[in-house]
Amino acid sequence: MNVENTQVQMRKGILEFCILNIISRGEVYASDMLEELTAARIMVVEGTLYPLLTRLKNAGLVEYKWVESTSGPPRKYYTLTPAGRVFLDSLQLTWNELVLSTSQIMTRNGSNGHTSG
C-alpha cells in the first residue's frame, strides 16, 4: 500500500466540506478558494476545484454572480444558498462526530484487548 495514495484519498474526502466552509464566510472568488486550499495542503490541483464548484451549483448548494473587475475580465463570486447552508450544517455535525470518534480510538491506550509478549 502507498501512504501517499491514502493521504490523497483522505484529503479528497473532506474537500467538498472545506470548500463549503470557505464559501460560507461570504462571497469568494475561485482563485482565493484555491489559494486557501493549497496553503492548507488540502488541494493543489486547479482542475479539481472548478468541476466540484459546478457540481455544487448544479446541486443547488452554491450560486455565483459575475462582478466587473477594473483589472481584467469579470469575476465569478460564489455564495452558499439556503440549501447549501443546511447541507453544510449537516456535514459539520458529521465532521464533529468523526473527530470525536477518531480521537477516542487514537487516544485509547493499552486497553484494546491485545496482550503483549
N, C-alpha and C positions, 0 to 999 in steps of 0.2 A: 504494500500500500504506500501511496505517496502522500506525505503530510501536506504538501502544498495544495494538492487537489482537494483534500478535506478542508483546508483553510479557505480556499476559494468558495467551496460549497457553503460553508458557514456564513461567509460574508454575503453571498448571493441570497441566502435565506432571510437576511434581515434588511436587504437593500430597499425593498418597497416600503417597509416600515420607516426606515431612515429618511427616505425621500418625502414621505407624507409628513413626517415630523418637521422637516425643513420648510416645506410649503405651508405648514400650519402657522408659522410665525408671521405670515403676511405675504404680499406679492413678492415673488422671487423669479429671477431670470435663470434660465437653464445653465448658463456657464458659471453662475455663482453656486448653484447646487453642485455642479461637477467639481468645482474648486473645493468646496467644503467636504464632499465625499472623498475626494482624493487626499486631502490633508488628514482626514480621519482614517485613512487606509481602508476604507470600505470598498471603494471602486476607483479604478484608474482608467477604464476603457470608455471613451466617449460614446462609442457605438452601442453601449448598453443603456445609457440614460434615455435617449430620445425614443426608442421603441417602448420603453417602460412608461414614459410620460404619455405617450399615445394610448397605451392600454388603460392607464388610469383615467384619462379623459374619456375614452370610449365607454368605460365602466361608470361614468358619471361621478367620479370621486374628485376630480380636479377640473378646473376650467382655466382658460387663459384669455388674456386680452393683449392686443397689439398696442404698444406705446411708441410714439415717434421719438427718435433719438437725434440729437444735434450732431452727434459724432459718427453717424452712419445710418444704416437701414433701421427700420422699426424693430423693436424688440418684443418678444413674446414673454409676458409675465404670468406666472401660474399662481393660482389660489385654490384652496380647498372649497368644495361645495358643501352644503349641509350634510349630504350623504357621505362625503369624504370625512367630515368631522366625526360622524357616528362610527364609520369604519375604523378610523384611526383610534378612537377611544376604545373600541373592542380589541384592536391589536395591542394597545397599551396594557390592557388587563392581562392579555395572554403573555405579553413580554414580562410583566411583573411576576406572574406565576412561574414562568420558565426560569427567571433569575433566582427566585426563591427556591425552587426545586433543585436547580443545578447547584446552588450554593450549599443546600442541605446535603446533597450527595458528595460534593467535593470536600466538605469540611468534616465529614464523618470520619472519625479516626479509630481504627483498630476494632470496631465492632461490626465488621462485615461478615462474620461467620467463618472466616478463614483462619486456620491456625498456622502459626509459623513454626518452622523447624521440622 
